[in-house]
Amino acid sequence: MNILEYPRFIRPLISVFLCIASIFLSLAGRPTIPHGRELDMSKFELTWSDEFDGDKLDLTKWDGHCYSDGDTIIRRGSYWNNSLATVSDGSLHIATKYYPDGLNGNGKPGWYTSGIDTSRSYEQQYGYFECRCILPKGTGLWSAFWMFCSGVGKLDHDGELGAEIDIYESPYYHLEGVDGNSVASNIHINGYGEEHRTKSVCHSRVTANNPYEEFNTYGLEWNEKGYIFYINGVEAGRTRFGVSEVPEWMILSVEVDGANGEPADGWSGAAVDAENPPTDFVVDYVRAYQYK
């Protein structure tokens, strides 16, 4: 029905309603500002940390995610190698670099970066997990702080056997304005095939500063009741979906959009560009806490 077919006195109300509806539709899918409860650290005690105060990656704490130290593997649109994860000035730096002749002349030209995890040294069930970091600046890639376990690949469960818990991912640098200063938090269960299930918990704007130039904290509180995600100690979102009931390990990584070692346009915008290379993913610390 055309608006002119309604009685004259109703038309202004319809116009106002349509205007409000259009505003809400335009905001759908846009990041929200964390406005929940503040994190109460008094109920936790520290169980594990890496402050990155040395001059090299501590291999008693970290190993290559899905590969061993010194190995190189294809990961999406790039290659992963531990040599791209270095420690200096009190921080971990995961670089993303293009090597036309391959890393150390290995004959595999392309982009190289890294993903490291605590699978061999530390895992924990429930508690609070946090990293303080600066996001890498650039299109075609994203950094992540996440948790994982071998049970993620198992089928026919609701997460109790394990979940991929993406505490944060940062694929939005390519978005215009303040929307680019945002991160996503997601849950994945039941493997990555036809039975895969996922939950997008929150898409949150970082408002304290420019997250690509300054440090912010990203955290997860996890217990038998669910997950609560935090940015700078303020709740950004929560869910009861896919609650893992097993110990999981922590991962820090940079992902380049693409496949088979070839970059491509994707979730993180236009493919990574050698003429505008991305900045490092810089991590001040990673910490794990358990309930007292």
Beta strands, then each sheet from edge to edge (+ up, - down):
strand 1: 44-50
strand 2: 63-64
strand 3: 72-75
strand 4: 78-81
strand 5: 85-88
strand 6: 91-94
strand 7: 97-99
strand 8: 110-113
strand 9: 115-117
strand 10: 127-134
strand 11: 141-148
strand 12: 164-169
strand 13: 182-189
strand 14: 197-205
strand 15: 216-223
strand 16: 226-231
strand 17: 234-239
strand 18: 249-256
strand 19: 258-259
strand 20: 262-263
strand 21: 281-291
sheet 1: 1+ 21- 6+ 5-
sheet 2: 1+ 21- 10+ 15- 16+ 17-
sheet 3: 2+ 9- 18+ 11- 12+ 13- 14+
sheet 4: 3+ 4- 8- 7+
sheet 5: 19+ 20-
end
